[in-house]
Amino acid sequence: MKIVKTVEEVRAQVREWRAEGLSVGLVPTMGYLHEGHASLIKTSVRDNDRTVVSVFVNPMQFGPAEDLESYPRDIDRDAELVQLCGGDLIFNPEPEEMYHDGFSSFVDMTVLTQELCGLSRPVHFRGVCTVVTKLFNIVKPDKAYFGKKDAQQLAVIRHMVDDLNMDIAIVGCPIIREDDGLAKSSRNTYLNADERKAALVLSKSLALGAGLIRNGEKSCDRIIDKMKEYIDKEPLARIDYVKIVDCGTMQQIKELDRPALCAVAVFIGKTRLIDNFFTEDL
């Protein structure tokens, strides 16, 4: 397993693999890897002959008041995890390698990016679509792997690949959780002990919503109201959104008459966390 910093180094290695007839998987990440990322890497290693893991904190997907500078970084720790999981190459570029002086081309999307995280993070998905497109063009993988915790991101990337006729299979992988239910996230490291305990309100509110659906509740408004009521009881929690949306369009729905995503974004102290479930998984 090796770490490379430049586009040409990645391309040279992939050309060698292709000349040997090997398949290539890509796991795009922003680093500070955890068990959730490990599950993506292991799935790629299982599915492909070679696996590339990108580790790049993408400045384009952070808004001006967001945590770009404080976002955790530890490439040595990341390299240990990638090697343990069987990955073959880490692409760890500097921002200047990905966005040269005068860079002015972007990949954007409407509809799917206008709800959920797109409302409070208006530049986020343009940054995601642009950097993922660049990674796809650099690595040219057969398959790329993304976690279902970032459900809107997964839907956006699948839609982008379809719209732009990219010859890449997008694989969504299950959410990996702590023993107490908290979804694994690099941002969990921001939480102090009290905030860590309070953060369980996300998974518990989702469990409440899922229980209502299993018991036959079809009204999205009633489900959302119960979930918000539960979250509001936690003093350290501040709701960004609690919504139920169509899986295909990411637009809000009123009744559970189709496959849907129930998603929450909650600030615990200053840290914004997300979690979700798909109704078809219940």
C-alpha positions in Angstrom: 0.0 0.0 0.0 1.4 3.4 -1.0 0.4 7.1 -0.7 0.7 9.4 -3.7 0.1 13.1 -3.9 -0.3 13.8 -7.6 -2.9 13.1 -10.3 -0.2 11.7 -12.6 1.0 9.2 -10.0 -2.6 7.9 -9.6 -3.1 7.6 -13.3 0.3 5.9 -13.9 -0.6 3.2 -11.2 -4.1 2.7 -12.6 -2.7 2.3 -16.1 -0.4 -0.5 -14.8 -3.3 -2.2 -13.2 -5.5 -1.9 -16.3 -2.7 -3.3 -18.5 -2.8 -6.4 -16.2 -6.6 -6.7 -16.7 -7.4 -5.7 -13.1 -10.6 -4.1 -11.9 -10.4 -0.9 -9.8 -12.6 0.3 -6.9 -12.6 3.8 -5.5 -13.6 4.9 -2.0 -13.7 8.8 -1.8 -13.2 10.1 1.7 -12.2 13.3 3.5 -9.9 11.3 5.8 -9.8 10.8 9.6 -11.1 7.3 8.8 -13.3 5.2 11.1 -15.1 1.9 11.0 -17.7 3.3 8.6 -14.9 4.1 6.1 -13.4 0.7 6.8 -16.6 -1.1 5.8 -16.5 0.8 2.4 -12.9 -0.1 1.8 -13.4 -3.8 2.7 -16.4 -4.0 0.4 -14.3 -2.5 -2.4 -11.5 -4.9 -1.7 -14.0 -7.8 -1.9 -15.5 -6.6 -5.2 -12.4 -5.4 -7.0 -8.8 -6.5 -7.8 -7.4 -3.1 -6.6 -8.8 -0.4 -4.4 -7.9 3.3 -4.3 -8.9 5.4 -1.3 -8.9 9.2 -1.8 -8.2 11.3 1.3 -8.9 14.9 0.5 -10.6 17.5 2.7 -12.4 19.3 -0.1 -12.5 23.1 0.5 -15.1 23.5 -2.2 -17.8 21.8 -0.2 -17.4 23.9 2.9 -19.2 27.2 3.4 -17.5 30.3 4.9 -18.6 29.6 8.5 -18.0 25.9 8.4 -15.3 23.7 9.9 -12.7 23.5 7.0 -9.7 24.5 9.1 -10.7 22.4 12.2 -11.8 19.3 10.3 -9.7 16.4 11.7 -6.7 15.2 9.7 -4.3 12.4 10.3 -2.9 10.7 7.2 -0.6 8.3 9.2 -3.6 7.0 11.1 -5.6 6.8 7.9 -2.8 4.8 6.1 -2.8 2.2 8.9 -6.5 1.7 8.5 -6.4 1.5 4.7 -3.6 -1.1 4.9 -5.4 -3.1 7.5 -8.5 -3.2 5.3 -6.5 -4.3 2.3 -6.5 -1.1 0.2 -3.8 -0.7 -2.4 -3.3 3.1 -2.9 -4.1 6.3 -1.1 -4.5 9.5 -3.1 -3.8 12.4 -0.7 -3.5 15.5 -2.9 -3.0 19.1 -1.7 -5.8 21.5 -2.7 -3.5 23.1 -5.3 -3.3 19.7 -7.0 -7.0 19.4 -7.4 -7.8 23.1 -8.0 -5.0 24.8 -9.9 -4.7 28.6 -10.1 -7.5 29.9 -12.3 -9.8 26.8 -11.8 -13.3 27.8 -12.9 -15.2 24.7 -14.0 -17.9 23.2 -11.8 -20.5 20.4 -11.7 -23.8 21.4 -10.3 -27.3 20.0 -9.9 -30.9 21.1 -9.3 -33.9 19.5 -7.5 -32.0 16.8 -5.5 -29.7 19.4 -3.9 -32.5 21.8 -2.9 -33.8 20.0 0.2 -32.2 18.6 3.4 -28.6 19.6 3.7 -28.8 21.7 0.5 -30.9 24.2 2.3 -28.5 25.0 5.1 -25.3 24.3 3.1 -26.0 26.0 -0.3 -22.5 25.5 -1.8 -22.0 22.0 -0.4 -23.3 19.8 -3.3 -21.7 21.8 -6.0 -18.4 21.1 -4.2 -19.3 17.4 -3.8 -20.3 16.9 -7.4 -17.2 18.7 -8.7 -14.7 16.9 -6.6 -16.3 13.5 -7.2 -16.4 14.0 -10.9 -12.7 14.9 -10.8 -11.9 11.8 -8.8 -13.9 9.7 -11.2 -11.9 11.2 -14.1 -8.6 10.7 -12.4 -9.1 7.1 -11.2 -11.6 5.9 -13.8 -12.9 3.2 -11.4 -15.2 0.4 -12.2 -17.1 0.9 -8.9 -17.2 3.7 -6.3 -18.4 3.3 -2.7 -20.3 5.7 -0.5 -22.0 5.4 2.9 -25.8 5.6 3.3 -25.3 7.9 6.3 -24.8 10.7 3.7 -28.0 9.6 2.0 -28.6 12.8 0.0 -25.0 12.7 -1.2 -25.5 9.1 -2.4 -28.7 10.0 -4.2 -27.0 13.1 -5.8 -24.0 11.1 -7.0 -26.1 8.3 -8.4 -28.2 10.9 -10.3 -25.1 12.7 -11.6 -23.6 9.5 -12.9 -26.9 8.7 -14.7 -27.4 12.2 -16.1 -23.8 12.4 -17.4 -23.6 8.8 -18.6 -20.6 8.0 -16.5 -19.6 4.3 -16.8 -19.2 3.7 -13.1 -21.3 1.6 -10.7 -22.2 3.4 -7.5 -22.4 1.2 -4.4 -24.2 2.4 -1.3 -23.1 0.7 1.9 -24.9 0.5 5.3 -24.5 2.9 8.2 -22.0 1.7 10.7 -22.9 2.6 14.3 -21.3 2.7 17.8 -22.6 0.1 20.2 -25.1 2.7 21.6 -26.5 3.5 18.2 -24.6 6.7 17.3 -23.7 6.8 13.6 -20.0 6.8 13.0 -18.7 10.2 11.9 -15.4 12.0 11.8 -17.2 14.9 13.4 -18.0 12.8 16.5 -14.5 13.7 17.6 -15.7 17.3 18.2 -18.1 16.2 21.0 -17.2 16.4 24.7 -18.6 13.8 27.1 -21.9 15.5 27.7 -22.4 16.2 24.0 -21.5 12.7 23.1 -24.3 11.4 25.4 -26.7 14.0 24.0 -25.9 13.0 20.4 -27.8 9.8 21.0 -31.0 11.8 20.5 -30.5 11.5 16.7 -30.6 7.7 16.6 -33.3 7.5 19.3 -35.5 9.9 17.4 -35.1 7.9 14.3 -36.0 4.7 16.2 -39.1 6.5 17.4 -40.1 7.4 13.8 -39.4 3.9 12.5 -41.5 2.4 15.3 -44.5 4.7 14.3 -44.1 3.6 10.7 -44.0 -0.1 11.6 -47.2 0.4 13.6 -48.9 1.7 10.5 -48.5 5.5 10.7 -48.6 7.0 7.2 -48.7 10.7 7.9 -45.3 12.2 7.5 -46.3 15.3 9.5 -47.3 13.2 12.5 -44.1 11.2 12.4 -42.0 14.3 12.1 -43.8 16.1 14.9 -43.2 13.2 17.3 -39.5 13.1 16.4 -39.1 16.8 16.8 -40.9 16.7 20.2 -38.4 14.0 21.3 -35.3 15.9 20.1 -36.5 19.2 21.7 -36.4 17.5 25.1 -32.5 17.4 24.8 -31.1 20.7 26.0 -27.9 20.4 24.0 -29.7 19.7 20.7 -30.8 22.2 18.1 -32.7 20.9 15.1 -31.5 21.8 11.6 -34.1 19.6 10.0 -36.3 16.5 10.5 -37.8 15.5 7.2 -39.3 12.7 5.2 -38.5 12.8 1.5 -39.0 10.8 -1.7 -36.0 8.5 -2.3 -35.7 9.5 -5.9 -36.2 13.2 -5.9 -35.3 14.2 -2.3 -38.4 16.3 -2.2 -40.7 16.3 0.9 -43.8 14.1 0.9 -47.0 14.1 3.0 -47.9 10.5 3.0 -45.8 7.3 3.1 -47.1 6.0 -0.3 -43.7 5.4 -1.8 -40.1 4.5 -0.8 -38.9 7.3 1.4 -35.9 8.6 3.4 -36.4 9.8 6.9 -33.5 12.1 7.7 -32.4 14.3 10.5 -29.7 17.0 11.0 -29.1 18.2 14.5 -26.6 20.5 16.1 -25.2 19.1 19.3 -23.5 22.1 20.8 -21.6 23.5 17.8 -21.3 20.2 16.0 -23.8 19.4 13.2 -24.6 15.7 12.9 -26.8 13.8 10.4 -28.5 10.4 10.5 -31.3 8.6 8.6 -33.2 5.5 7.7 -34.9 4.3 4.5 -38.4 3.1 4.9 -37.8 0.1 2.6 -35.2 -1.1 5.1 -37.8 -1.4 7.9 
